[in-house]
Each structure stands twice: as structure tokens, then as C-alpha cells.
């Protein structure tokens, strides 16, 4: 044992210490006064004491204290919350009029600018009027003939009536005169009808717009032969403009009372306004209003079509556009709101970490409702004013103590 102590002294000396410095080293307090030839028991006790002292010299820091995790919390708020829904909508003209001719003929002129706004009664196309003018002239001439014939028959009746009374002529001749007069009157009416028809046909050679709106691209060219089945163009009334969307049968049943009440009123004060989100993500500046609901549910899709309208003073919206409609279909009274990031989902179940007044964590199962912006409606599991952890969930366990880093209030949209 003494040799081992001497080897330790040599090691210390090899590290730059003299024999006396080695004996005075703070980690060898007992070696300095060690007798070279002491008894083995004394030497053993001294060496154990020196070893314990050496081990103690290696411990410079105490064991760290257990740290309490810091978490960020938000309070559960209770407020009335509008529940928004979104649907895909297709825009269409409030009135869409297909412009078709009412007579057969050749297009000789287009009198409107494609894509421009036209007025009701404005001439859009001109059909060659010459054949119809000729028919009018012919009908007018036939009317003149029948009127002349009517005049003759009237004179015959006037002349033969006193003669028949005096029995100067046979009564049958007067009867023939009367019947001829009646036939002449009928012929005049028929000729007048032909003249009116010819006049209408001549007017129909000017194809006019039936509504105010935006005229589409012409489907025919100058020189084309058209007939009453030919579509020349379309005119759409787009201010206001309609938006069509479909809701499920379940949604309709849920809102049936409100929908039917609105249908019975021309103006309903409780109709929710509609927002229109355009294809580029921008919000249309004007609000829309519900108009009507279709009479039946589509048996193939199980949905029912709903129509609303939007003001379109600048003609920005056009038929055929797609957009998303957004409306607050209902308002949840006294809903409990928490931030969505505070809700933990685990295999279809939802949990919240609630911090009590003693700063201890309680992991609670909750029932969630609709999402409102960045918030989530909680149906059951928490009370208004309680604090839920929104940041630092990975640091806590049920029953653990936490330190609140920052408290914020939940805000819904």
C-alpha cells in the first residue's frame, strides 16, 4: 500500500510537482503526514480517507433544481358567433334573351357593337325588307279591292230594299244583295288582317333587343339566310346579376323555416347578406341578397338550387363566372371559443390542457363544434374564463405544475 502511495507521489511529481508540493496537494491532505512504516490498518484508513477526499474534489457543481415549464395560455371567451358557410356559385344574367328573327330573309346589316350595352327596342340586325314591302303592297291592293266590292254591295242593298217592299223586284234578289254585302264586309276584314300581317313582317325585318343588357357576339354574318329558328345573338341583363348555388337536402331542412318565410315576403329584413369571393380571391364590394329556392330537390345529387342576386353597376360580373358565396346562415348564442392551436386531436378525440388557479394542468376531453376563423367552438368540457394552453403543450402532463408566460384573450372573427 505504501508503494502505491509512492507511485501516486511520482505521478504528481511527473505533472510538474515536487515531492513536498505533491505531499501538500489539496487532494492528498493525508499523504503529507503519512509515516513510511506505519501499521497497515492505519495506512488503509488514511488511504480510504484520501480516496474519499479525492472523489469529493472532482465534484464542483451541485445537482440542478427541477425547472417548471413556461406555457402560453388564452382564456375561454363566451360570445354570440355568426356561423359562416361557403358554396360554389355560378353567375348568370338576371334575364337572358336569345335574339331570333321572326321572318325568313337575308341579313343585310348589323347595327350594334358586340359586347356593348344595348337598350330595349334597339335594332340589332336588319333583314332585307324588299320582299316584305312587296307583300305589304299586295295586301294593301287586295284590301282596296274588297273595300270597293263592299261599297258596291252596300249600294245594291240600298237600291233594292225599297223596290222589294213595293214588290217591284223579287225578295230573293234583295236577299242576295244582303248576303253579298255581308261577304264583302268579311272580305274587307280578311284583307285588313293581311295588311296588318304584312306590316308586322316588314317591321320584323328590324331585329330588336327585347331587354336592356349586354349584347353578345353575333352568331351570323351579313348575307346569311336566317329563319325564326336561327339564334342571332344573346342579350343579358346583368345589373343586377344572379348567382346560382346548391345546398344539400340536410342544409335545406335545417334552414327551411327561414327560407320559406323569405319566399313569402318580397323584402325580408332578416335575410343574411351574401359575400362573393371572386376567382382571384378578391372580395366583391357589393353584398348580395337571397331571391328564391327551386321548387324541387335534384334526385340525382340530393341538393336543391338556391338563387341570390348582386348589384352590378359597373358590369364587372358576367354570366358564366364562378365564385364562392359566403354567408352567416345562423348565429350561435353564447358560444365558447378557444384558439384552434390549443385543441389537441388524438385518434378522433379532442383534448384541451386547462391550467387551474393553482397553476396545475388538467387534460380534459372536449366536444368541438364549428371552426370560426382561427377559433374553435367548444360544445362541452370547459367553462368561460378558464385558461387553456396554446403554446408549450409538449412540455406538460396531466397534473404537472406550469408557469404562465403570457395570458391572452381569445378573439373570434
Secondary structure, DSSP 8 states (H G I E B T S, - for coil): -HHHHHHHHHHHHHTT--HHHHHH-GGGTTTTT--TT--HHHHHHHHHHHHHHHHHHT--S--------EEEEEE-EEEEEEEEEEEEEEEEEEEEEEEE-SS-EEEEEE-S-TTSEE-TT-EEEEE--HHHHHHHHHHHHHHHHHHHHHHHHHHHHHHHHHHHHTTSS-HHHHHHHHHHHHHHHHHHHHHHHHHHHHHHHHHHTEEE-SSSEEE---SS-TT-EE-TT-EEEEEEEEEEEEEEEEEEHHHHHHHHHHHHHHHT-SS-TT---BEEE-TTS-B-SS-EEEEEE-SS-BTTTTEEEEEEEE--TT----TT-EEEEEEEEEEEEEEEEEEGGG-EEETTEEEEEEE-TTSBEEEEEEEEEEEETTEEEEEES--TT-EEEEE-GGG--TT-B-EEEEEEE----
